[in-house]
Amino acid sequence: MICAMTDPAERLQILQGDITRLDVDAIANAANESLLPGGGVCGAIHDAAGPGLARECAALGGCPTGDARLTGGHGLPARWVVHAVGPVWHGGDAGEDAALASCYRRSVDLAVEAGARSVAFPAISTGIFGFPLERAARIAVAEARAGLSRHPGLDRVVLCCFSAGHLAAYQRAAARPD
């Protein structure tokens, strides 16, 4: 685990590592609308959690883009998994920014409602869904900060990057004066 940036005043951490191993109350899953196991981070989360996660997801009946659903953590260190359905990139004129922001917002709110004091996110929609990394990082950082502001009882939000390239993009986004 490489901790690249911690801002104690904002309770925001940006790090490189394996989200399935983090010591947090809830982790977000970069889910698809069916909530079925997929590839990338979604597949890794389902693999680490075990088959009970897929069964619980199947019972939920899916989730629309821009929203999120909550399940137990099953075999993960995290108590909960928030399945955040980010948008597929269609060029930027199909409401992708708003949908990505919404899935982060809904994820934080659901985690806090469940009792989480810490939540970690992967780089939602930046894999197979094709969302441009720099743009997604700016939205993720803004929504993490907004969630911490809305929920003073939330101790920390972690933006967990799998690769050094993602980590660098998130660091740049966090350093922007926006």
N, C-alpha and C positions, 0 to 999 in steps of 0.2 A: 504494500500500500504506500503510495507516494502522496503525501499531503502537500499540495502545492500552494494553497492559499487558504488562510483562515482569517476571518474578520470577526473577532469576538463581539464588537459593538453591534454588528448586524446578525450575528449568529449564523452566518453563511460560511460553509466550507466547500471548497472545490478541490477535488482530489482525483488521482488516478488509481484505479483498483477494480476489484471484483465486487459488484454490488450485492451478490448473493452471500457474501461473507461479512458484510458491515454490521456493526453493533448499533442498530437503530431500531426504533419501534415499528416503522413501516418502510417498505421499499415500494417504489413505483415500478410497474412493469410496462414496457412499451408494447402495448397490446394492439391486436387487430379487433375489428368490430364483432367478430364471433367469439372473442375471448379464448379461442382455442390455442394450444401450444403452437408456436411458430419457430422461426429461426432466430439467430442473433441473440440479443439480450432476453427476449421473451422465451426462447428455447432454453437458455441457460437457467433462467429463473424456474421454469417448470421442471427441468431436470433436477435442480437442487432441492426443490420443494417436495418432489415426489408425486405420485399419481393422484393423491387426494386433491391437489390444487386443480388439476384438469377437471375432475369430477365436480368440484364446487363451482368452477367457472361455467361448465356446461349447464348447470342448474340455473344460472343467472339469465340465460337467454340472450346474451349479447349486450352490446353497449354502442351507442352512436358515437361517431367522430366528435371530438371536442368534449367528451364527458368521461366519467370514470366510474368504476365499481370497486367495492371493497370485498376482500376475502381474507380468510385466515392465512397465516404464513406457512402452515404445515411443517415441513422439514427444514425450513429456513431459520436462521437466528432471529429474523424480524418476526414480530407477532402478527403483522398484517401485510398483505400485498394490495396495493392500489393499482388497479388495471386502468391505465390512462391510454385512451385511444386518440393518438395524434393523427393529423391529416397526411394523406399522400400528397406529395408536391405535384401541382399541375401548372407551374409557371408563376405562381404568386398572385394571380388575379381571381382565385376561386375561394377566397376567405381563409386561406391556409394559416396566415398569421393569427387571426382571431381564434381559429379552432385550436391551434397549438397553445396559445395563451390560456384558453378555456380549460383544456385538459390538465394543465399544470394547476390552475386555480381550483378546479373541482377536486383534484387529488389532495391538495393541501387541506382543503375544507373537510373532505371525508376522513382523512387521517386524524385530524384534530377532533372531529366529532366522535370518533371511535376511542379517543383517549391518548393518541400518540403525542409524544413530546419531541420526537425527532423523526424526520422522514428523508429518504434519499431518492434521488432521481437519476436515471440514465439519460443519455442524450436522445430524447424521444423524437421519433420521425426522421432521424438523420441517417438511418441505415437503409434498408430496402425501400422505405417510403420516400427517399430522395430529397428530403428537405435540406436546403443549403445550410451547412454547418454554422457558419458565422452568424447567419440570420437567426437560426434556431437557438444558438448560445445566448444572443442578446435577449430573446424572449424568455428563455429559461431563467436567466439571472434576474431579469425584471420581475418575473412572477414569483421567484423565490423570495426576493426582497419584499414584495407586496404581501405575500403570505405571512412572512415574519412580522410585518407591520400590523396586519389584520388580527393576528393571533399572538398576543404577548406571552401566552403560556407555552408557546412552541419554543423549545430550547434551541433547536438547530435544524437547518435544511442543508443537506449535503447534495452537491451536484457531482455525481460519480462518473468519471470518464474512463473508458476502457483503454484508450490509446493516448500516446503523447500528443498527437495532432489534435485530438479532441480537447485534451487538457489545455493546450496552448490557446485554442479558440475561446474556451470558457474563461481563461485568465484575461484575455484581451477584452472580452465582453464585460467582465467585472471591473476592469480598470477604466472603462469609458465613463465620462462624466454625466451621461444621460440622467 
